[in-house]
Amino acid sequence: MTSGERTFPSEPAPQPTNAPIGAATPALDPMAPAEADAPLDAAPAAIGAHAAPAPAADPEPAHAAPAPAAEPVAAPAPAPEPDPEQTAGPARPDTTAEIDVAAVERKLTDPGSTQSFPAVTEERIDTDSTYDAGTSTSLMWGARSDVGCVRTHNEDSYLVQSPLFCVCDGMGGHAAGEVASSLAVETIARLAPHEADPARLAAAVEAANAAIIEAAENGLGKPGMGCTATVAYIEGTSLAIAHVGDSRAYLLHEGTLIRVTHDHSYVEELVDAGEITADEARVHPNRSVITRALGSDPAMYADHFQLNIEEGDRLILCSDGLSSMVPDADIEAIAMQSPTAQLCVDNLVDAALAAGGGDNVTVVVADVVDDGRMRDLIRRRRRNILIALAGIIFALAAALAVGAYVVSSSLFLGVHNGHVAIYTGVPESILGIDLYRLYDETAIQIDDLPEDTQNRLNEGIGQASMDEARATLSQYRTQIDADRTRAAQNAAAIEGSSTDADDAAGAEAAGTPGGEA
């Protein structure tokens, strides 16, 4: 087994006696993910899914499917209240129940039928603490999912549906994990309550478990496919959480990052037992072994609890593609330094990718913001945008003014049509726009000047003033005239020397013997 594979233990984790039972499979048509900072109360629902569900294929799944459920029997007596110090769940009944859609619907409308299990997170955060945040709150959110640097397809899905958030990490391989996670977010979106009720939120997660199992039995996806689910519902100062698997929920409160969910994994049990540290768990060879997941057992149940939150808190949901690659201390630092929810999402995903991106990484962030503060924030953003635009316009105007001054006040000598010319401006171009214009073309031919002067003229010779430019041109004319005079003198001298030589040769020839008439 490679470290990246998600597996179930050989024996399912213990389950409660009144575990919920299944729900019908919803149609698979995931919507496009919404990944922008926006007020949540105005944002439309968005489901992030990164591969369309596909029919089951012949190859065997990455992990074996659990044994089929036995025929239903009379429900046993309720299990005793579990010990909060235990990492394992209450005793498992001898039989499991068949999928019963009606029972699930009754469960959703009757939250009292859901047994409440003490949240392990009570040791991580004071669930009884009260924050005086008032009742006028809104949310700013951001979301992003990335395939990572190693995997070839994305099995994660996420849900943003005001004010409901969810991250699901699929498992089971291609055409399986993404089917399970997509089906989970669709079922949760359809059945989740419209209030921060953790019991009913857990019931929606458990219905998603039944839907995944039923889908596999009906040939959709692959047998044994499954996913994690970490779901949050924010209502005023209340945060309801339902959780299964090793995806996580964090809460950034007053600069401190608090992990509010407990991983259902083998390495988390080792951490709880004091056998390894949290840092060792991140690199443990069995870190991908999870002890509870959707799709593994019809009697699966979801941890659920409620927390009090306040304005300024930041909720982070993520798949283990983040938590397995980035330490909690770094997540805290990034969350503290990111001013907006979407920027926080992007920075966290980028950190996971920079650390190797060994798995799909999905992050959803929701900021609790007071309505008045949000309006002030929007006004400040608009004002800052206007100030920035005004600054840009002023800078452009100043640049144009400086450019116009430079063009009008600077001079240089150059070449035009093979002649020396006077230009105003500078011999440069910006974005294809010449910063000079022709002022005067002289009769001086560049070929009449020395080669080094020609090269300098082709590049442009700056002049301090028009008088200096005309003086330089006068020097060129004088130099050309002098060169021409010197050349003429040299030619005449050469011609005179040739004539004298011819005369001498003729006289010498006349005085030789035999030269007389």
Steps between C-alpha positions, in 0.01 A plus 500: 500500500638838411483786746252685284237224496203532733403174667258372758605274789428130471221535757261798493516740792245437782163661436206616717189287537269759351718594204305663216402325185511594137352737249421497132771582251467855359571584139864580428538840337762694699502874456814698433697604810474857622847633587469869562478716808139603530240567767357160572150629549500610136691208353324224305551140593813344358620143496858431409555166328792423277398199303165391369372177656551199278352150488674225686790331322632146521828557691495426871476803733794623707345348811264213553131576540346418838289186527134543395259605774304224674124480502343751742415383849336661796696800620705423812483713812675837479872493569625650828638853492859473365802601704629835365858387562469203264605536139285207386124535460233316698440129458388386156169312466505142377327593175482799273185650355401505138476829314163658579428834336194568714698446819757753388234759418342445844840547655545832323164630622547362852845596628421340834540160338870562447721394789741777602855383563735711714738678267865411543571864417382604845862458609618722214257789543264612774164427343323674789680830453281791390610773262305825506482544125144625470249363254576713193761300319589416141762290330775547248619178338753354258552152356748317279591143406819386327599160362844536658843418361482118501144383426361499146137571595314673780278291728414790736174693494385798702175680570434868557130564555423799720562447791586132455855382426638154434820326389500135385813303414417209271671163502485191285693609194398653170126493421433414863637753749372799307162328459473444875607852598276663239204290610570589863499877449184480289318297765619725782398812305152354449437367851692733732289703744448874465634566848805421711365165621792256533279191538307566179824596325642162601185333368562656159855363503373156596246518217789574264669184627191296412476666159861406418446138603180478299666660197778240505245220527318644198816508288586868533868548579677198647439268794686618807514863394469752779595843627550711806263782593557807714192722505437835670192717535536854638200678648564821689741410780441125466717259303365148442748232389446148365810297423614163367854405391827692500401822329513778756335812637712770661391819675731801510395691812686808628817398318499137616424206271280235665436161340135430576466156337658171592640286217350155461833344410749245624773757565260722697436208732876468546521870580214470750679208664818704531699261280589760234486878467285699259808581291590130484143421393539724195779278362393165645491218238141414603371857502254421219317227696167641613269335751170658395376627163187540292433196281657242732207392718123570502526548879765769475433804721633856496656689789301818559518790740442873529737786582452867576683739269544875479572774252854471365516119521617316189376149420725277288384169349759293314580158363809319625680626191560813708534364854736218393731741317494815714548500881231662712744773606547600136125485435453736794766743373354504148145545629615789720685675217227466234262799508212341304341157490587432136859617548524269801372211286749572222792536740417172677461306174823650365680400820382140461616495138836652594542226762465233231127484429489127568119484496201695373467811715169675567445797732187696591528808723214701653555823694243616755452872436253741663250652254608854584860402472433337164337815369795700629734250338322531165503879526869497588574270208310725261671806640840332473423400142404859415812631670711246313338592168550869571863430583547306178338776296716762671813293441413455134430872463827584670686253280341650190587850616859400567514322166362801320752725672785265415388475138465875466818601683752231405698494175723252326668452165408195303456368148208549261506382137879474508545857624585644840181628665394686813240328721306621803449248782710198585606213271276244677163327453248376761240241398570581136453874556797716392607760754644728232401684183693637204582871530729565201683296238833645382687457173788331677532146371591250768734319260723811494573463871747265671373153585502554876293818458253310282456234771438763767246679281311174441464465878419870553735768631337711771525877480450744786342769282418595145809722491716203597334288232563761231860542621550123470358506148736786415789290626385213280491731197843642582635149549350384171638806316841448656493133409401586144774768472756266640386227265524739205845612604611144539360415160673801345823412668477148375418624150792750510739235614388279216556783243846580632593136482381480141701813406813367662461173326463677165808718553706203598389318194600799276862510633589137441738382211310431191254758594642765257332573171 
